[in-house]
Amino acid sequence: MPELRKDPIVGRWVIIASERSKRLFDFQSTVSPEKKASCPFCYGNEGRTPPEILSYRDAATEANSSGWTIRVVPNKFPALEAEGEMNRAGEGMFDKMNGVGAHEVIIETPNHEANLHDLREREVEDILWAYRDRILDLRKDKRFRYVLVFKNKGEAAGATLSHPHSQLIATPIIPKRVKEELSGSESYFRYKERCVYCDMVRQEILDQKRLVIESADIVAFTPFASKFPFECWLLPKKHCSNFEEIQKHEISDLARVLKETISRMSKALGNPPFNYILHTAPTQQSGIEHYHWHLEIMPTLTRVAGFEWGTGFYINPTSPEEAAEYLRNVR
Amino acid sequence: MPELRKDPIVGRWVIIASERSKRLFDFQSTVSPEKKASCPFCYGNEGRTPPEILSYRDAATEANSSGWTIRVVPNKFPALEAEGEMNRAGEGMFDKMNGVGAHEVIIETPNHEANLHDLREREVEDILWAYRDRILDLRKDKRFRYVLVFKNKGEAAGATLSHPHSQLIATPIIPKRVKEELSGSESYFRYKERCVYCDMVRQEILDQKRLVIESADIVAFTPFASKFPFECWLLPKKHCSNFEEIQKHEISDLARVLKETISRMSKALGNPPFNYILHTAPTQQSGIEHYHWHLEIMPTLTRVAGFEWGTGFYINPTSPEEAAEYLRNVR
């Protein structure tokens, strides 16, 4: 079982998951240019993944056979494992914990070659519904404090399989970066009595210069302090802390804006590798007035190097105003 | 001039340095396999860099000519610029600041092809002396709050030139990650009345299992909560918060342990790309009883992906105990 270890200085948790690399030097996760015949996420190969947790499929078909449109399965090489108790222990001055959690793969489409922006809006909506359904299910497990949904697209962004998929990890602790967002937005709220994300939405709509897309329910913009070139954030206009409480009309709008944003990034930057990450409230909390769920999209265009590791701040060679203007005009 | 911008939620600063990319899409910093003839860091090409700030050279030679062994020059494409005032300003709800600072390159040897572990101990010592000399000089400038010294080796680790060099950035604010170390180690000190780093040094020497090298003054180990495979930390055994106060005998020992650690990593992992980062106290402070300078070395073996970005914690496929055992035994 993997082990969670805590840095005694800054309190950062690390997952030591030796099982994930079969050999000591098996690091470089290269995207295998696998053929459909051998891809575990393609029709006909359902037996090559662990049994499915959820699928959207033709009612006439059976679980773990073809006929699905979305399929959620446990990760075959999980960073955290679902079975077991959550024992905390010391080791001299250090703290550790069993690597209890869930690590799932959301197979987004049976189409091996599709890009997210090639899918129909209806198909993108279903991916978002699958995220929601899994969060709702996992929050029943009281061992878990947080569910992180993310997508790594392309080898440089950390993907190891090219078939379109996202991932989800449920953790027994609230991650450091989530805590920082929660406490930062709480400080702002205490001072202003307003949600900092609502304020950003208002200012970006008013300013226009960092705006990429505005729809009825969703706004996409390049944030003022973008860490990376062409970083984009998607937020619901209506305040809501938990993604799983999203309304049906917001899902359609989010699907449309997500597909369009990725499509424009793809045109502007030549189908770049990217990560997106759903930022939402911890599973055991809801209705937080100072927190606001959102999706952060970051194309992989620059490398993180010594300066970023040492300082935790970033050098971004493209201003968000230039990036937004480009993304507004690209056709 | 570059601009510093603050994220209104987590307080992270970002440097928007549009000048660094000549064109909007000029991101991929590939290491040019430049010949000696065109390398700006080789003998005879001193005119291709801005005038030197410091050099260790034959007394008979002139500044900005050949004959040096170490040469420090301003970065030609600086992330921060030395001239100007440090104006803070608002932009609606957002905060920004002029990108005032220093960005220097430490050219470590005239030998274009050398690896750090190929240099003689005496030459590595001189690199460390140059770090110290520059920090001592920069801390006289009261606009600067922190000096970060780091090395990016190899393209995957973010280097853009292959000639051996390190970099130094002086910033007008104390970086977020440094603040976290300072406040984390302060909390530990308040509770235990001991330095957390001194405790780690003691425990690692006692435990042996994560120890890589122990010399008279310096200890090298793989930290308990290693973020990355084969991450190594080098610490002085004797408590000291500021690297620039290092003793002469500690410099010789550090040079020897640094060269040996990099040499073993190189043998174990096939001369991997790596970053190292000097963690030291802010320039305007000294004699901090809870902080302890150290050098963190991280080979670039895995990719940072959505999970790490979203949580701020890391999945490490190699336990530090396995890595240390390997590094102890590699020949």
Interface residues (C-beta under 8 A of the other chain):
Chain A: R5 K6 D7 P8 I9 V10 G11 R12 W13 V14 I15 I16 A17 S18 R20 S21 L24 F25 D26 F27 Q28 S29 A79 E91 G92 M93 F94 Y146 L148 F150 K151 N152 A156 A157 G158 A159 Q167 I169 T171 P175 K176 R177 V178 E180 E181 G184 S185 Y188 V196 Y197 D199 M200 Q203 D207 P223 F224 A225 S226 K227 P229 L269 N275 Y276 I277 L278 H279 E296 M298 L301 T302 R303 V304 A305 G306 F307 W309 G310 T311 G312 F313 Y314 I315 N316 P317 T318 S319 P320 E322 Y326
Chain B: R5 K6 D7 P8 I9 V10 G11 R12 W13 V14 I15 I16 A17 S18 R20 S21 L24 F25 D26 F27 Q28 S29 A79 E91 G92 M93 F94 Y146 L148 F150 K151 N152 A156 A157 G158 A159 Q167 I169 T171 P175 K176 R177 V178 E180 E181 G184 S185 Y188 V196 Y197 D199 M200 Q203 D207 P223 F224 A225 S226 K227 P229 L269 N275 Y276 I277 L278 H279 E296 M298 L301 T302 R303 V304 A305 G306 F307 W309 G310 T311 G312 F313 Y314 I315 N316 P317 T318 S319 P320 E322 Y326
